[in-house]
Amino acid sequence: MKKRHLAAILLASATLLSACGSPEEQIHKSLEETVVLEKDFEKQQKPLMKLEEEEKKLFDDIMQLGMKKFDEITSLSDKALANLDKREELLAKEEKAMSASKKEFDKIDNLIDKLKDDQLRGKAKELQKLMIQRYESHELLVEAYKKVIKEDRKIYELMKDKELKLENLEAQIEAANKVQEEVLAASEEFNKFTEEFNEEKGKLYKEAGIIND
């Protein structure tokens, strides 16, 4: 009945890299501003990871107690539920940061067609496509993480039931673990798009004469 936990670093390992160079001024400005705006995204990762570790310990402590110590189980379950509340708050801040990043990135849409070089314009459009996919994958990641919190919440609510049946708890833990697999898959997808975006952004900057070999 082991409950799996995915470290919040899955969400953290894919932040944008700031480039050192300057393509066409307005596009460059917006691209680099998205990096700045996503700093708030990064700030949520360590606290999220710490909260996940704390919740894992609470879960393990509960499982070691057994139902004979119901008062202690209830107390620990309440702490775990409060932990989930805090994680939701951090996740909301993360969403806000990514939304601000997307709003800034959208500014380059009208600027791309103004690039005179056809090849450079094509690369810029490919970069734009990658970033849109990245934002979409982050939305899926957040939704999956919200589902994990929802399923975890059900676990601790069940644990506060004195008439709890073991098979019901096992089924809920299994349901929570299943959703965490979705988080892992969504995180890998998000990381992939971020890595591709950073790589292609570097190529764009280089082709535009922004950085040297």
C-alpha positions in Angstrom: 0.0 0.0 0.0 2.9 2.3 -0.7 1.9 5.8 -1.8 4.1 7.1 -4.5 5.2 10.8 -4.5 6.5 12.7 -7.4 8.9 15.3 -6.4 8.0 18.8 -7.4 11.3 19.0 -9.1 9.5 17.4 -12.0 7.9 20.8 -12.4 11.0 22.7 -11.7 13.5 21.1 -14.1 12.2 22.8 -17.1 12.4 26.5 -16.7 13.5 28.7 -19.5 17.1 29.6 -19.9 18.0 33.2 -20.3 19.9 33.9 -23.4 22.9 36.1 -23.7 22.5 37.9 -26.9 20.1 40.2 -28.7 18.1 39.3 -31.9 15.7 41.7 -33.5 15.1 44.1 -30.6 11.4 43.7 -29.9 11.3 39.9 -30.3 14.4 39.6 -28.2 12.9 41.8 -25.5 9.7 39.7 -25.3 11.5 36.4 -25.3 13.8 37.5 -22.5 10.9 39.1 -20.5 9.2 35.6 -20.5 12.3 34.4 -18.7 12.0 37.1 -16.1 8.3 36.5 -15.6 8.8 32.7 -15.1 11.1 33.4 -12.1 7.9 33.3 -10.1 7.4 29.8 -11.5 10.8 28.8 -10.3 10.2 30.2 -6.8 7.4 27.8 -6.2 9.4 24.6 -6.8 11.5 24.3 -3.6 8.5 25.0 -1.3 6.5 22.5 -3.3 9.1 19.8 -3.0 9.5 20.4 0.7 5.7 20.1 1.2 5.7 16.9 -0.8 8.4 15.5 1.4 6.5 16.5 4.5 3.3 15.0 3.3 5.1 11.7 2.5 6.4 11.6 6.0 2.9 12.2 7.4 1.5 9.4 5.2 4.2 7.0 6.4 3.7 7.9 10.0 -0.1 7.3 9.7 0.5 3.9 8.0 2.7 2.8 10.9 0.2 3.7 13.6 -2.6 1.4 12.7 -6.3 2.2 13.3 -5.9 1.6 17.1 -4.5 5.1 17.5 -7.3 6.9 15.8 -6.8 10.3 17.5 -3.2 10.5 16.3 -4.3 9.4 12.8 -6.9 12.1 12.7 -4.4 14.7 13.8 -1.8 13.7 11.2 -4.5 13.5 8.5 -5.5 17.1 9.3 -1.9 18.2 9.0 -1.7 16.4 5.6 -4.9 18.1 4.4 -3.4 21.5 5.4 -0.3 20.5 3.5 -2.4 19.9 0.4 -4.0 23.3 0.8 -0.6 25.0 0.8 0.4 23.1 -2.3 -2.7 24.3 -4.1 -1.7 27.9 -3.2 1.8 27.5 -4.6 0.4 25.8 -7.7 -1.9 28.8 -8.2 1.1 31.1 -8.1 2.8 29.0 -10.6 -0.2 29.1 -12.9 -0.2 32.9 -12.6 3.5 33.2 -13.5 3.0 31.0 -16.6 0.0 33.0 -17.6 2.0 36.2 -17.4 4.7 34.6 -19.5 2.3 33.5 -22.2 0.8 37.0 -22.3 4.2 38.5 -22.9 5.2 35.8 -25.4 2.0 36.5 -27.5 3.4 39.9 -28.3 5.8 38.4 -30.8 3.0 37.1 -33.0 2.7 40.3 -35.0 6.5 40.9 -35.0 7.5 37.7 -36.7 6.0 38.6 -40.0 8.0 41.8 -39.9 11.3 39.9 -40.1 12.7 40.5 -43.6 14.8 37.3 -43.7 12.7 34.4 -44.9 14.8 31.8 -43.2 14.9 33.7 -39.9 11.2 34.3 -40.1 10.6 30.5 -40.6 12.8 29.7 -37.6 10.9 32.3 -35.5 7.6 30.6 -36.4 9.0 27.2 -35.5 10.1 28.7 -32.1 6.7 30.1 -31.6 5.0 26.7 -32.3 7.3 25.1 -29.7 6.5 27.6 -27.1 2.8 27.3 -27.7 3.1 23.5 -27.2 5.1 24.1 -24.1 2.4 26.3 -22.6 -0.2 23.7 -23.5 1.8 20.9 -21.9 2.2 23.0 -18.7 -1.6 23.4 -18.5 -1.9 19.6 -18.8 0.7 19.2 -16.1 -1.0 21.5 -13.7 -4.4 19.8 -14.3 -2.8 16.4 -13.5 -1.1 17.8 -10.4 -4.5 19.2 -9.3 -6.0 15.8 -9.7 -3.2 14.3 -7.6 -4.0 16.7 -4.8 -7.7 15.9 -5.1 -7.1 12.1 -4.9 -4.6 12.6 -2.0 -7.3 14.6 -0.2 -9.7 11.7 -0.4 -7.0 9.4 1.2 -6.8 11.6 4.3 -10.5 12.1 4.5 -10.9 8.3 4.5 -8.3 8.0 7.2 -10.4 10.2 9.5 -13.3 7.7 9.2 -13.4 5.4 12.2 -15.3 2.8 10.2 -12.8 2.8 7.3 -12.4 -0.5 5.5 -8.9 -1.5 4.4 -9.9 -2.3 0.9 -11.4 1.2 0.4 -8.2 2.8 1.5 -6.1 0.6 -0.8 -8.4 1.4 -3.7 -8.0 5.2 -3.1 -4.2 4.9 -2.7 -4.1 3.1 -6.0 -6.2 5.8 -7.6 -3.9 8.5 -6.4 -0.8 6.6 -7.6 -2.4 6.2 -11.0 -3.0 10.0 -11.3 0.6 10.5 -10.3 1.7 8.6 -13.4 -0.2 11.2 -15.4 1.9 13.9 -13.6 5.1 12.1 -14.5 4.1 11.8 -18.2 2.9 15.4 -18.4 6.1 16.6 -16.7 8.3 14.7 -19.1 6.4 16.3 -22.0 6.7 19.8 -20.6 10.5 19.3 -20.0 10.9 18.1 -23.5 9.3 21.1 -25.1 11.2 23.4 -22.8 14.5 21.8 -23.8 13.6 22.0 -27.5 12.6 25.6 -27.1 15.8 26.6 -25.4 17.8 24.9 -28.1 15.9 26.4 -31.0 16.0 29.9 -29.3 19.8 29.6 -29.2 19.9 28.7 -32.9 17.6 31.6 -33.8 19.8 34.1 -31.8 22.9 32.7 -33.5 21.4 32.9 -37.0 20.3 36.5 -36.3 23.9 37.3 -35.4 23.0 37.8 -31.8 25.6 35.4 -30.4 28.9 34.2 -31.8 30.5 30.7 -31.9 
